[in-house]
Amino acid sequence: MDSTFREKIKGLVGKARALETEHKDRIHAARTRHEASWRFEKPDRVPVGLSVDPVWSDWYYKEKYSLKIGRLWDDPKLLVEYELRAWIDSFQDFDDDRTFVIPDAVGPLGGVFLHPSIVGCRTVFPEDDFPWINLSYVVFKTKEEIDDFTTPEIQEAGMMPDILKRLETLDELIGDLIDVRILGGDGSPLQMAAYTRGIAQLIKDMYMDPPIVHKLMRKMMDVYDKVNRYYEEVWGIPYRGEAIEGRFYDNPLSYFSPRLVESFVLPHYRQYAEKCGWRNWSFETQDVMDQFVELFRSIPIRTISSLVSSSDLGLFKSTLGKRRVRFGIFMAPGRMMLDRPGIEGEVKRIIDVMGRDGGWSFSSGVVDRSVSQESIRSFLSAVKNYG
């Protein structure tokens, strides 16, 4: 057993617990603020979050630790150590409305590229960036390949064996100190269909051969279900029942028109939501979703957790706010790189539209290495001053 690594993690977890005790009033105030807003009660101010978390953001890896991100994939022990360091340092460095110091679990990034790998997609591992899907590689070049595809055993497919091996190693070393699991979101069936067939070809199929699209969607829905079942069995992550708020997240959603989404996506999502017993559910992307507002009205949506600030926020509020739909607004990419007056003006504009009476929260969006510390502080200060 690597006792040196274990002692590092034990020390970091202990430091986090001490910070939770020291800053219990801050954490309680943040939790109260979020809960009030989510209940459509007026909080003392708009809840604000800063997305410098080490699962998605490279800010701490580059600004503070001078780490090449590729090293974190090669060395899972290094990854977990610096995940914890980044969570702890960001809590101390920036006074946003975090309700914890470190999360309940640590582990390798997986879902965003792991799940597509299960259906045959290939992943690129840059030297100094997070992994991404190689969209130039098409899994299903022919319709016959779609016909022939069957859902594999999840634990044996794609990159899952490699990820599970890493998790097993980490769990043996530190599993009694902190939970270890796969991190990084999921990616829903439309995303897997688009990545395996190619976005342009899938859109062409929607016009030229609708049956093959529905067949592909049914197969991707089956993969999605098997992944959810596997996570429930292994890590106890529930995905069924009225208490679960379903969320289909598809990065390429905005490539598809509302008519195509209504015809080829929502029937499958509705069926799955009914199968899972979800009382409330939504579909999302982090791109502008103004064109889908009318579709949102047709589903039992409760929360849109990723609404980019360049959207027509007034349209969303006037159309869905009256249904008590909750919004997680995040700054559009690039807005965090504005100068201080620019950030203040953008924050004020958003708050003036969304109001101060609850029903939403504000986030920086994922902060990357190009954003200065001064811009981060300007954003937090502006939300606190205007919100």
Beta strands, then each sheet from edge to edge (+ up, - down):
strand 1: 48-51
strand 2: 105-106
strand 3: 123-124
strand 4: 132-133
strand 5: 179-180
strand 6: 245-249
strand 7: 280-284
strand 8: 303-308
strand 9: 326-330
strand 10: 360-366
sheet 1: 1+ 10+ 9+ 8+
sheet 2: 2+ 5+
sheet 3: 3+ 4-
sheet 4: 6+ 7+
end
